[in-house]
Amino acid sequence: MAITIKSVPVLEGTTAEEFVRKAEKNALRRTPSLSKSSAKRLNKVLEKSKNFKFE
């Protein structure tokens, strides 16, 4: 039995141009950094996730 493949929407015309303009503008924006306390919390969560054991 065949499964229907859904078509992928494609941007065209002014919509595509506006999308590219916004994407290029956002690419130039500064990426926010984590505060020291947020970085510590994140590292703690990552360590716990590495040591987590499924039972």
MOTAGI-V494492 format. One record per residue. N is the residue number from 1. PSI is psi in degrees with one decimal (999 if undefined). D_CENTER is the distance of its C-alpha to the mean C-alpha in whole Angstrom. Layout:
# MOTAGI-V494492
N	PSI	D_CENTER
N	PSI	D_CENTER
This chain:
# MOTAGI-V494492
1	129.7	35
2	144.2	32
3	133.0	29
4	130.8	28
5	122.7	25
6	140.9	23
7	147.5	23
8	129.3	19
9	142.0	20
10	129.6	20
11	138.2	20
12	158.1	23
13	-138.8	26
14	-31.4	25
15	-43.5	22
16	-41.9	20
17	-42.6	22
18	-40.4	20
19	-46.5	17
20	-42.1	17
21	-47.4	19
22	-39.3	16
23	-42.9	14
24	-37.9	16
25	-44.3	17
26	-28.7	13
27	-26.2	13
28	-11.2	16
29	150.9	15
30	136.9	16
31	125.7	13
32	149.0	14
33	161.2	16
34	146.7	16
35	165.2	20
36	-40.5	22
37	-38.1	23
38	-38.0	19
39	-40.7	19
40	-44.8	22
41	-43.0	20
42	-44.7	17
43	-37.3	20
44	-44.2	22
45	-43.3	19
46	-41.9	18
47	-43.4	22
48	-38.7	23
49	-33.0	20
50	-33.2	22
51	1.5	25
52	134.9	25
53	128.7	27
54	137.0	27
55	999	31
